[in-house]
Amino acid sequence: MRAEAQAHVDTINDALSLLRRFLNWDQALRRLDELNARVEDQALWNDPKAAQEVMRERRRLDEAITATRNIQQELSDTAELIEMAEAEGDDAMAAEGTQALAELARRAEADKVKALLAGEADANDTYIEINSGAGGTESQDWAEMLQRMYTRWAERHGMKVELIDYHAGEQAGIKSATMLVKGENAYGYAKTESGVHRLVRISPYDSSARRHTSFSSVWVYPVIDDNIEVEVNDSDLRIDTYRASGAGGQHINTTDSAVRITHLPTGIVVQCQNQRSQHKNKAEAFNQLRARLYERELAEREAAANATNATKTDIGWGHQIRSYVLQPYQLVKDLRTGVTSTAPGDVLDGELDPFMAAALSQRVTGEAVEVEDVD
C-alpha cells in the first residue's frame, strides 16, 4: 500500500483504538444491551423524566458504538479495494481509494473529539457570560464581537441561543451579556473558551487611527438539572431587584423586574432581565448561580487532580489571555493558534469554528499553551 494511504490507515487505527479504550468497549456493549432492555419495559414510561434520561444515554452510546463499527468496516473495505487496485495496476482506482481513506480519517478524528467530550457535564447546555474590560467603547465593541461569534457558532451547529441578560454600551457594543446555548455537548465544546480575550487593532473610534488593545472576559458554565445536587443556603444570598435596561415594552422598563443575586461566600454575581416577570427572572438567576457554583466545584476537582501530576505545565484556561490581532482588510488572527479568518467565527474548520477547534485540540492533547505578547 502506498505511503499516503498507509498514513491515513494509521491515523484511522489510532482514532479507533482511542475510541474503544475511551468507551471501554466491552462494558459499553453490555451497557447498551441493558438500556435497550429498559426501553422495552413499559414501567419506564410512567416516569417521563427518567425515560428521557435513559433515552438520552442510549442514543449517545448507540451513536458512538455504531460510528466506531462503521469506520472499522469502511476502513477494511477501502483498504481491500486499494490492495486489489494496486495488484491490478489500476492507478485511478487506487487514487480514489486513497481519497476515500483521507475522508474517513477526517471523520474518525471528528468522532474521536466528540467521544472525548464525555466529562461529567460536557453533554449539558451551557451559559456563556461575556464582560467587557479595560478599553471603554473599544472594549465594549470587542465584547459584542465575541457575542456574535459564539452566537453564529452555536447556530451553525444546530444549537439554540437565548439571551438571558444584556447591557448595552454607551456608544457601541455591550458592557455585558449572558447567553444560554442549548444543544448536545454545548458545554463540552464551549468550556475551553473561558478566560480573558484580548484584541489588538486600529480603532475605528479613534480619529488618530491609533492601535488599541481591548480586553473582554468570557465565563462558560454548564446548565445543571435536578439530578445534580448543589447546596445553596438562603442566608448566603443577597437578592437585588432593578429596572431592566435596553429595548422592551412599557412594563419591562418601568417595574423592578430584573433580578441580581450575589452569593456572599464566593462573591459570585448573576443576574437576569430578559423575562417580564420578576419571579421568572429570579428563577433563571438562581439556575445560573447553581451552574456557577457547580462549575466552580468542577474546577476545584480538576485543580486537585492536576496537582498530583508534577510534570503538568499547561496553563488553566481560566487563568490565561487569548490574543487576537485585527489586521488590514478585517482579518482576525488568533496569535495562540495562528488561525486567521475574516472575522471571529466566520470560517469553520470541519465541525468547529477554527478558534474553538484549536482550543479543543489543545485541551485534548494537553500540550503547553504559549501566548504571544503583541504589545
RASUL-V38795 format. One record per residue. N is the residue number from 1. SS is DSSP state (H for helix, E for strand, L for the rest). PHI is phi as a letter, one per 20 degrees, with the letter a starting at -180 (999 if undefined). OMEGA is omega in whole degrees, -180 to 180 (NA if undefined). Layout:
n = [N/N]
ss = [SS/SS]
phi = [PHI/PHI]
omega = [OMEGA/OMEGA]
This chain:
n = [1/2/3/4/5/6/7/8/9/10/11/12/13/14/15/16/17/18/19/20/21/22/23/24/25/26/27/28/29/30/31/32/33/34/35/36/37/38/39/40/41/42/43/44/45/46/47/48/49/50/51/52/53/54/55/56/57/58/59/60/61/62/63/64/65/66/67/68/69/70/71/72/73/74/75/76/77/78/79/80/81/82/83/84/85/86/87/88/89/90/91/92/93/94/95/96/97/98/99/100/101/102/103/104/105/106/107/108/109/110/111/112/113/114/115/116/117/118/119/120/121/122/123/124/125/126/127/128/129/130/131/132/133/134/135/136/137/138/139/140/141/142/143/144/145/146/147/148/149/150/151/152/153/154/155/156/157/158/159/160/161/162/163/164/165/166/167/168/169/170/171/172/173/174/175/176/177/178/179/180/181/182/183/184/185/186/187/188/189/190/191/192/193/194/195/196/197/198/199/200/201/202/203/204/205/206/207/208/209/210/211/212/213/214/215/216/217/218/219/220/221/222/223/224/225/226/227/228/229/230/231/232/233/234/235/236/237/238/239/240/241/242/243/244/245/246/247/248/249/250/251/252/253/254/255/256/257/258/259/260/261/262/263/264/265/266/267/268/269/270/271/272/273/274/275/276/277/278/279/280/281/282/283/284/285/286/287/288/289/290/291/292/293/294/295/296/297/298/299/300/301/302/303/304/305/306/307/308/309/310/311/312/313/314/315/316/317/318/319/320/321/322/323/324/325/326/327/328/329/330/331/332/333/334/335/336/337/338/339/340/341/342/343/344/345/346/347/348/349/350/351/352/353/354/355/356/357/358/359/360/361/362/363/364/365/366/367/368/369/370/371/372/373/374/375]
ss = [L/L/H/H/H/H/H/H/H/H/H/H/H/H/H/H/H/H/H/H/H/H/H/L/H/H/H/H/H/H/H/H/H/H/H/H/H/H/H/H/L/H/H/H/H/H/L/H/H/H/H/H/H/H/H/H/H/H/H/H/H/H/H/H/H/H/H/H/H/H/H/H/H/H/H/H/H/H/H/H/H/H/H/H/H/H/H/H/L/L/H/H/H/H/H/H/H/H/H/H/H/H/H/H/H/H/H/H/H/H/H/H/H/H/H/H/L/L/L/L/L/L/L/L/L/E/E/E/E/E/E/E/L/L/L/H/H/H/H/H/H/H/H/H/H/H/H/H/H/H/H/H/H/H/H/H/L/L/L/E/E/E/E/E/E/E/E/E/L/L/L/L/L/E/E/E/E/E/E/E/E/E/L/L/L/H/H/H/H/H/H/H/H/L/E/E/E/E/E/E/E/E/L/L/L/L/L/L/L/L/E/E/E/E/E/E/E/E/E/E/E/E/L/L/L/L/L/L/L/L/L/L/L/H/H/H/E/E/E/E/E/E/L/L/L/L/L/L/L/H/H/H/H/H/L/L/L/E/E/E/E/E/E/L/L/L/L/E/E/E/E/E/L/L/L/L/L/H/H/H/H/H/H/H/H/H/H/H/H/H/H/H/H/H/H/H/H/H/H/H/H/H/H/H/H/H/H/L/L/L/L/L/L/L/L/L/H/H/H/L/E/E/E/E/E/E/E/H/H/H/E/E/E/E/L/L/L/L/L/E/E/L/L/L/L/L/L/E/E/L/L/E/E/H/H/H/H/H/H/H/H/H/H/H/H/L/L/L/L/L/L/L/L/L/L]
phi = [999/f/f/f/f/f/f/f/f/f/f/f/f/f/f/f/f/f/f/f/f/f/f/l/g/f/f/f/f/f/f/f/f/f/f/f/f/f/f/f/e/f/f/f/f/f/d/g/f/f/f/f/f/f/f/f/f/f/f/f/f/f/f/f/f/f/f/f/f/f/f/f/f/f/f/f/f/f/f/f/f/f/f/f/f/f/f/e/m/e/f/f/f/f/f/f/f/f/f/f/f/f/f/f/f/f/f/f/f/f/f/f/f/f/f/f/e/c/f/g/c/g/f/f/f/b/e/c/d/c/c/f/d/f/p/m/f/f/f/f/f/f/f/f/f/f/f/f/f/f/f/f/g/f/f/f/d/m/e/d/c/d/e/e/b/b/c/f/f/f/d/b/m/c/e/a/b/c/d/d/d/d/r/f/m/g/f/f/f/e/f/f/e/f/q/e/d/d/c/d/b/f/f/f/e/d/f/e/l/e/e/c/d/c/c/b/d/c/c/c/b/e/f/d/d/f/f/d/e/c/e/c/e/f/f/e/d/d/d/d/d/b/f/f/d/n/f/r/f/f/f/f/d/c/c/e/e/f/c/c/d/d/e/f/f/d/m/f/c/c/b/b/b/e/e/f/e/f/f/f/f/f/f/f/f/f/f/f/f/f/f/f/f/f/f/f/f/f/f/f/f/f/f/f/f/f/f/e/d/f/e/f/c/f/e/f/f/f/c/c/d/e/d/c/c/e/e/g/m/m/e/d/d/e/f/f/d/n/f/c/b/f/a/g/n/f/d/d/d/m/e/c/g/g/f/f/f/f/f/f/f/f/f/f/f/m/f/f/d/c/d/f/e/d/e]
omega = [-178/-176/-179/180/-180/178/178/179/179/178/-180/180/177/179/179/179/179/-180/-179/180/-179/-180/-171/-161/-178/179/180/179/178/-179/178/176/179/-179/177/178/179/180/-180/179/-177/-179/-179/-174/173/177/-175/-178/178/179/179/179/179/-179/179/179/-180/-179/-178/-179/-180/179/-179/-180/-180/180/180/179/-180/179/180/-179/179/178/-180/-178/-177/179/178/179/-180/179/177/-179/180/179/-179/180/-180/-177/-179/180/178/178/178/178/178/177/177/177/179/178/-180/178/178/179/179/179/179/178/179/179/180/-180/-180/177/-177/176/-175/-177/-175/-177/-173/168/-175/169/173/-178/-177/178/177/-179/-179/178/176/-177/180/179/179/176/178/178/179/176/178/179/179/-180/-178/178/179/179/-178/-178/180/179/174/179/178/-178/175/178/-177/-178/-175/176/-176/175/-178/-178/-179/176/-178/172/178/177/175/-180/172/-179/-177/179/-179/-180/-179/-179/-180/179/-170/-169/178/180/-180/179/180/180/-177/179/174/180/170/-171/175/180/-180/-178/179/178/178/179/-179/174/-177/-180/171/178/178/176/-180/179/-170/169/-178/-179/-177/-180/179/-177/174/-176/178/179/-180/-179/-180/-174/167/-175/179/175/-179/-180/179/178/178/-177/180/-180/-178/-175/-172/-177/-177/176/179/-176/-179/-175/175/180/177/176/-170/-178/-176/-177/179/179/176/180/-179/180/-174/-180/179/-177/176/180/-179/177/179/179/180/178/179/176/177/-180/178/179/179/180/179/178/177/178/178/180/179/177/-179/179/179/179/-180/-179/-180/-179/-174/-177/-177/-176/-176/-176/178/-176/-179/-174/-179/179/173/-171/177/173/176/-174/177/-179/173/175/179/180/174/-174/-179/-176/-176/-179/179/177/-178/175/-179/176/-176/-178/180/176/-176/-177/-174/165/-174/179/-180/179/179/-180/-180/177/178/-178/-178/-177/179/179/-179/-179/176/-179/-177/177/-176/-179/NA]
